[in-house]
Amino acid sequence: MEWFREHAWETWLVAAALLGVAELFSLELVLVMLAVGALGGSVAAALGAPILLQGFLAMLTAIAMLWLVRPSVVKRLHNGPSLTLGHQALVGRQGVALTAVTSQGGQIRLSGETWTARPYDESLVIPEGATVDVLEIQGATALVHPVPQLDP
């Protein structure tokens, strides 16, 4: 016990390092919060606080980290971009009108495939050869809008 009193801050620091290494194997973000608590105990020991105060500060810091920090970090880690699959992955891409595209239909070349298409705005007529943006996919029909062209 005497050795711990003489080397308290180093002991807390080693405990923090061991908890940090153990976190690498668990990846649950619990042990790293406990490691931060041990760092709090190490700081208290380095400032000359009694052992009971060191333990209390380490526990208080760890509980605060688990209660306040961990939920938001876990939420951010688990919320990532959604994976778009199937036809919806084509929304936002550009294609070329193979035929005139009217409200009755037409065809476009999209990602190397021929698609049935209609204009998103049914009053438009998109000429053959025009570049179009795919705004929506309804079944096997792409709803498209012409890309504005600058005249030279």
C-alpha positions as CSV (number, residue, x, y, z in Angstrom):
1,M,0.0,0.0,0.0
2,E,2.9,2.3,0.7
3,W,4.3,1.8,-2.8
4,F,0.9,2.8,-4.3
5,R,1.0,6.1,-2.3
6,E,4.4,6.9,-3.5
7,H,3.6,6.0,-7.1
8,A,-0.1,6.8,-7.3
9,W,-0.1,8.9,-10.5
10,E,2.0,6.3,-12.3
11,T,-0.3,3.5,-11.2
12,W,-3.4,5.4,-12.4
13,L,-1.6,6.1,-15.7
14,V,-0.8,2.4,-16.2
15,A,-4.4,1.5,-15.4
16,A,-5.5,4.0,-18.0
17,A,-3.1,2.5,-20.6
18,L,-4.3,-1.0,-19.9
19,L,-7.9,0.0,-20.1
20,G,-7.2,1.7,-23.4
21,V,-5.5,-1.3,-24.8
22,A,-8.4,-3.5,-23.6
23,E,-10.8,-1.2,-25.4
24,L,-9.0,-2.0,-28.7
25,F,-10.3,-5.6,-28.3
26,S,-13.8,-4.8,-27.1
27,L,-14.7,-1.7,-29.2
28,E,-17.7,-1.0,-27.0
29,L,-16.4,2.5,-25.9
30,V,-16.9,1.5,-22.2
31,L,-13.3,0.7,-21.3
32,V,-12.0,3.9,-22.9
33,M,-14.4,5.9,-20.7
34,L,-13.0,4.1,-17.7
35,A,-9.5,4.9,-18.9
36,V,-10.4,8.6,-19.0
37,G,-11.6,8.2,-15.4
38,A,-8.2,6.6,-14.5
39,L,-6.5,9.6,-16.1
40,G,-8.6,11.8,-13.8
41,G,-7.3,9.8,-10.9
42,S,-3.8,10.2,-12.2
43,V,-4.2,14.0,-12.4
44,A,-5.6,14.1,-8.9
45,A,-2.6,12.0,-7.6
46,A,-0.1,14.2,-9.4
47,L,-1.7,17.2,-7.6
48,G,-1.2,15.4,-4.3
49,A,-4.8,14.5,-3.5
50,P,-5.5,11.8,-0.9
51,I,-6.1,8.2,-2.2
52,L,-9.9,8.4,-1.4
53,L,-10.2,11.6,-3.4
54,Q,-8.3,10.1,-6.3
55,G,-10.6,7.2,-6.4
56,F,-13.7,9.4,-6.1
57,L,-12.5,11.7,-8.9
58,A,-11.6,8.7,-11.1
59,M,-15.1,7.2,-10.5
60,L,-16.9,10.5,-11.0
61,T,-15.0,11.1,-14.3
62,A,-15.7,7.6,-15.6
63,I,-19.4,7.9,-14.7
64,A,-19.7,11.3,-16.3
65,M,-18.0,10.0,-19.5
66,L,-20.2,7.0,-19.6
67,W,-23.4,9.0,-19.1
68,L,-22.6,12.2,-21.0
69,V,-20.1,11.4,-23.8
70,R,-20.5,7.7,-24.7
71,P,-24.2,7.9,-26.0
72,S,-23.4,10.7,-28.4
73,V,-20.2,9.1,-29.7
74,V,-22.0,5.7,-30.2
75,K,-24.8,7.4,-32.0
76,R,-22.4,9.2,-34.4
77,L,-20.5,6.0,-35.0
78,H,-23.6,4.0,-35.8
79,N,-25.2,6.6,-38.1
80,G,-23.5,6.4,-41.4
81,P,-24.5,7.0,-45.0
82,S,-27.2,4.7,-46.2
83,L,-26.4,2.3,-48.9
84,T,-28.5,2.9,-52.0
85,L,-29.3,-0.3,-54.0
86,G,-31.1,-1.2,-57.2
87,H,-32.8,1.3,-59.3
88,Q,-32.6,4.1,-56.7
89,A,-28.8,4.1,-57.2
90,L,-29.5,5.6,-60.6
91,V,-31.3,8.7,-59.3
92,G,-29.0,11.7,-59.8
93,R,-27.1,10.3,-62.7
94,Q,-27.0,11.7,-66.2
95,G,-28.1,9.9,-69.4
96,V,-28.6,10.7,-73.1
97,A,-31.9,10.7,-74.9
98,L,-31.9,8.1,-77.6
99,T,-35.3,9.2,-78.9
100,A,-37.4,12.2,-78.2
101,V,-38.8,11.9,-74.6
102,T,-42.4,13.1,-74.3
103,S,-45.2,12.5,-71.8
104,Q,-46.0,9.3,-73.8
105,G,-42.5,8.0,-73.3
106,G,-39.1,7.8,-74.9
107,Q,-35.8,6.1,-74.4
108,I,-32.5,7.1,-72.8
109,R,-29.1,5.5,-72.4
110,L,-28.3,5.4,-68.7
111,S,-25.2,3.6,-67.3
112,G,-24.8,1.7,-70.5
113,E,-28.4,0.4,-70.5
114,T,-31.5,1.5,-72.4
115,W,-34.3,2.8,-70.2
116,T,-37.8,3.9,-70.9
117,A,-38.2,7.5,-69.9
118,R,-40.7,10.3,-69.4
119,P,-40.1,14.0,-68.6
120,Y,-40.5,14.9,-64.9
121,D,-42.4,17.9,-66.1
122,E,-45.0,16.3,-68.5
123,S,-45.3,19.5,-70.6
124,L,-41.6,19.2,-71.7
125,V,-40.4,17.5,-74.9
126,I,-36.8,16.5,-74.6
127,P,-35.1,16.2,-78.0
128,E,-33.0,13.2,-79.1
129,G,-29.4,13.5,-78.1
130,A,-30.1,15.8,-75.1
131,T,-28.3,15.1,-71.8
132,V,-30.8,14.4,-69.0
133,D,-30.7,14.2,-65.3
134,V,-32.6,11.3,-63.7
135,L,-34.8,12.7,-61.0
136,E,-36.8,9.6,-60.1
137,I,-37.4,6.0,-61.0
138,Q,-41.0,4.7,-61.1
139,G,-41.0,1.0,-61.8
140,A,-39.0,0.6,-65.0
141,T,-39.4,4.2,-66.1
142,A,-36.9,7.0,-65.5
143,L,-38.4,10.4,-64.9
144,V,-35.9,12.9,-66.4
145,H,-35.2,16.6,-66.9
146,P,-33.0,18.1,-69.5
147,V,-29.6,19.5,-68.5
148,P,-29.4,23.1,-69.5
149,Q,-26.8,23.7,-72.3
150,L,-24.9,26.9,-72.7
151,D,-24.8,28.1,-76.3
152,P,-21.3,29.0,-77.5
